[in-house]
Amino acid sequence: MQRICFVLQVKKERLNEYKERHRAVWPEMKNALRETGWHNYSLFLRPDGLLVGYLETEDFEGARAQMAGLEVNRRWQCEMAEFFVQAEGLLPDQAMKPLEELFHL
């Protein structure tokens, strides 16, 4: 099992709305994540907008590719893109770059 951690930057002026959106993640999006191998997926948000994501999966690139092929994910990513500081035209799931794991107990 791979443990994946990544960071993204949420626009500070959009923090409250971003939190609200994640209190009501679409059921079909949650199901898609589970079905494509995203386990123990969590998001943590710092007051300055630093978003830390964590998940466990057998194959991160495979799980990400499966999600990328789903219509529900395309809709979700397009709606969420406006919340992030990132390169123009890049969707949030494309900007997820796993951090190097240095230690695990």
N, C-alpha and C positions, 0 to 999 in steps of 0.2 A: 504494500500500500504506500503510495506517495503522499507526503504531507506537503501541501502547497500553501505558501503565503505570498501575498502580493499587496502593493500599495497603489492607490490612485488618489487624486486630489479633487475634492468636491469644492465647487465655488462657494466661498464663505456666505455670500448673500442668498444662497439656495439651500442652506443646511436644513432649515426647518421643513421645507417642502420635501427634500430628499428623505428625511426621517419619516414623514407622513406616508410617502409612497411605499416605504418598506414595511410599514405597519399593515399594509394591505396588498402584499404581493399577490398577483393573480394565481389562483389555484392551479391553472394549467401550466404556469411557469414553474411553480414548485414541483409539480409532477414531472415536468420535462427534465428538470435538474436531477431529480431522484433517478429517473429512468435512464439517464445518460451517464450515471456513475459519479455524481457529485454528492459526497457524503460528509456529514458534520460541517456543512458549509455555514460559515459565520462571517458577519461584517461588523467591524468596530469603527467608530467615528470619533475623532478628536475634535475639540471645539474650533480648531483652525482649519478644519476641512480634510485633514489627513484621514483617508479611509484605508483600513487594513482588512484584507480578506484572508480567510483561512478555509481550506477544505482538504478532504482526504479522498483519494481516487486511485484506482488501479493504473490509469494512464491519462495524465492531464491533457496531453495534446489530443488524444483520441476523444476524451470526454468533451473537450472544447470544440473539436471538429463536429461531433454529433450535435451539440447544441447549436452551432453556427448554421446547420442545415435545417433547423426548425423555424417555421413561420412565427410561432409565439415568441421565440428568442429574438428574431429580427424586429418584431414590433416593440418588445421590451427595450432592447438596446437603443433603438431609434428614439424612444421616449426618454430614456435615461441620459443620452449623450449630452443634452443641454445642461446637465448638472455638473459636468466635469471640466477641469482645466486639462486640455489635451490637444494633440495635433488635429487640425481641421480634417474632417472626413473620416476620422478614426473613431470607431465605436468602442464603448467601454470594455467589452469583452476582448477586443483586439489589443487593447492597451495593457491587459493583465500580463505582467512579466514576473514569473516566479522569482522570489528572493532565494539566495543561496542559504540552505540550512547549515548552520555552524555547530549546533549542539542540540541534542534531544535526550531527555532522561527517560 
